[in-house]
Amino acid sequence: MAHTPRQRLDTSVPHPARVWDYWLGGTENFAPDREVGDQITAVCPELPIIARAERQFIGRTVTLLAGELGVDQFLDIGTGIPTEGNTHLVAQKVNPAARVVYVDNDPLVLVHARALLDSTPQGATDYIDADLRNPDPILQAASDTLDFARPIGLMLIGVLDFVVDDTLAIDAVNALVAGLAPGSYLAIASSTPSEAMDKAADVWHAGGGAPIVLRSPERLARFFQGLELLDPGVVTLPEWRPDAATDYIGREVCQYGGVGRKP
């Protein structure tokens, strides 16, 4: 018998999207998430800062793409729990006709997909239950909403951490980028190693969480091979084109990101 998304949820073990939600001050989390979240922040107090810096990076990136760079379509993979500043909210604030497709393989996100589909009348949003590791079905399903003959902004924010094999991760990203039109953009944000982050990863794994990998900025840069990397390159998130609303400028946050253009 098929299970509904809510029946597929397991609230007895910590879940990355729910822990992230807890650090952002959300309510879609349970005792195991809060427990491991507190254990992680005990060894790495900056994790809630990383969560907020990542959310601000999404805002600046999507604002740039949807505004100055004229991108009106977005493919956001590894969406997470809907919260303030999701891609479609930012994009459609700049351009109400923007179209956004979200992708996640998490039943918890599927439960909340309705919030992701709250589009402007002029634009459109869709949600696909799929996995980054298998890009072909993503490209096929997203074509129902997005026009792959025109530029698309591909958002991979905090999701590559969970594809621990470099070859598999790079192959998946390359396949996705290959399916995009010239003039498309790839935005990545991902966790980087430090003494505190290494300890945080150990706590996460000890709590039964899905395996994660911390990649150095040099390893992250490999995902942009063949693309034109926008200034300032792959940097700690607060240093990526900060604006007046950017927090933590001048602080080394162990979450790096960058944006590349497909020539």
N, C-alpha and C positions, 0 to 999 in steps of 0.2 A: 504494500500500500504506500502511495506517495505521501511524503511529509510536507506540511506547510512550512514556510520559512521560520515561523515562530517555534514550531515543533522541532526544527533542526537546531535551534539554539541550545548551547550548553553553557549555562551560567555558573557551573561548578568550577571552571578553570578560567584563569585570566585571559582576556582577549585584547589584542592590541588596539582595536578601534575603541573599545570601552575604556581602557586605561587612558588613551589619548583624550577621550571625552572627559574623563575625570580631571585630568590635568588642565583642561580648558575651562573647567568649572561647569560642565554639563551634568545632566541628570540620567543619561542612558548608560549607567554602569551599576555593577553589583559588588557585593562584599569582597569576593576574590579579586576583582579588578582594583578596588581601592586598597586592599591589603598589599598586593604586589606593587601597586603604584607608590604607596608610601615606603615600601622597602627599597624601591629603586631610587626614589628621591633622597632617601637617607644616605645612599652612597654617591648619588649624582644629583645634587640639588638643582641643577640647571635644567632638568628635563621639562618642567612646566614652561621655562623660558624658551626652550627649543620649540615646544608646541606652539607658542604664541608667535615666535619668529617665523616659523613655517607658514602659519596662517597669513601673516603680513606679506611674506614673499609671494604667496598666491595672489594676493590683492595687487601688488605692484606689477607682477608679471602679466596678469590678465588685463589689467588696465592699460599697460603698454601695448600689448598685442591687439586688443580690441579698439584702442584709440589710435595712437600715432602710427602703428604698423598696419592697421586696417584689416585685421583678421576677424571674421565674423562667425567662425565655426571652431568648436573645441571638442577634443576627445580626452576625457579625464578618466584615467585608469587607476584604480586603487582609491576610490572615492572616499571611503570612510563614512562615519555617521554624519548626516547633514547638520551643519552648524552655520553660524553667521559667517558671511564671506565666502560661501561656496562659489565655484567657478561661474555658474550661470547667473548668480546674483550680481557678481562684479561685472561680468561681460555685458549683461543686459542693462545694467545701469549706464554703461558707456554707450552701448548700441542696443536698443530694445529689440532689434531684429536678429540678434545673435542666436545661434543654434548650438546646443550643447548635448553631448552624449556622455553619460557616466557609465563606468564599468567597474564591477566588483564581483568577487565570488563569495562574498560574506553574507550569510543569511540574515545577519543583523542589519546590514545596510539595506537588503531587499525589503525588510519589514518597514523601513523608513523611506522607501523609494518615492512615495507619494510627495514627500517634501522636496525631493530633488526634481520633481516634474512640475513645479509651480512656476511655469514660464509666463513671460509677457505674452499678450495676444499676438504681437508681431513676430516673436521668435518661436523657438521650440526647444523642448528638452526630452530626452529619452534615457532609459536605464537598461543596461544589458547585464545579465548574470553570466559572467565569463571570467576567465583567468588569463592574466598577463602572459603566462608561460605558453599559451596556445593562441597566438595572435590572429591566425586566419579567420576564425569565427567572429572575432571582434571586428575586424575590417568589414566582413560581409554584413554583419548585423547593423553596424553603424552607418552603412551606406543607405539605409532606409531613411535616415534623418540628415546625414551630412553629404555634401557634394565633394567627392574625392578628386574631382577635376580642378578644384580650387583650393587655395591654402587653408590649412587647418592648424590649430595650436594643440599639440599633443602634450598633455600634462601627466607627468609621472612623479607625483609628490609623495615621498615617504613609502613608496611601494617596492622599490628595488631592494630595500633592506631585507625583504622576505623571499627574494630569489637568490639563494646563497651561492649558487654555482655561477661563476663569472661568465663562462661560455654560454650557458643557457640564458642568462640575463642579457648578454650582448646580442645573441642571436635573436631573441624576442624583440628587443628594441630596434635592431636593424630591419627586421621584417616589418615592423609597424611603420618605421620611417620610409621604407621602400614603397609602401602603399600610399604615401602622401604626395601631393602635388608639389612641384618646385615653389619656393616661397613659403612653405610651411615651417613651423617652429617646433622644437622639442624643448620642454622645460623639465628639469630634474632637480629634486631636492632629496638628499639622502644623508643618513647618519655617518659620522666619521669617528675614527678611534681617538681615544684619550684614556688616561688612567681611570678617570671616573666613569667614562662611557663603557670601558671594558668591564668594570665591576657591575655596572647597570645591566649589561648583557648577560653576565653570569647569573645575576638575581632573576632576570627574566626567564632564562632557560631552566633554572632550578625550580621555578614556579610552574613549569609545564607549558610555557608559552611556545608558539610556533618558532622554529629556528630563525635567527636573524644574522646578518653579516654587517660589519662596520667596514666601509670602504674608504680608503684614503682619498684626498682630492685628486691625486694622480690616477687612481683607479677609476674614479668617477669621470674624469676627463676622457677616458677611452670610449664612453658612450656617445661622445660628440664627434668621433672620427668621421670625416667626410662632410661635416657641417661647418658653417661659418659661425664661430663662437662669438656671441655678442660681448662687448665690454661690460664688466671687468673680468670676464672669464668665469671659472669655477672658484667661488669664494665663500666664506662664511656668510650665512644668509643676510644678516643685517648690513653687510657691505655690498650687497648686490643692489645697485641703483637706489640707495635710500632716499626717502622723501621726508617731508616735515613730520609725518606721522610715524616714522620708523623708530622703534625702540631698540635699545642695546647696541647702538652704533659705537664702534670702537671696542666691542667686547667679542672675544673669541667664542662663538657658539658652535658646538660640535654637530652642526647640521649645515652642510655645504650645498650649493646649488649653482645652476647656470642655465643659460638659454642659448640654443643654436638654431641657425636658419639653414634650411635645405636649399642649396643653390639650384 
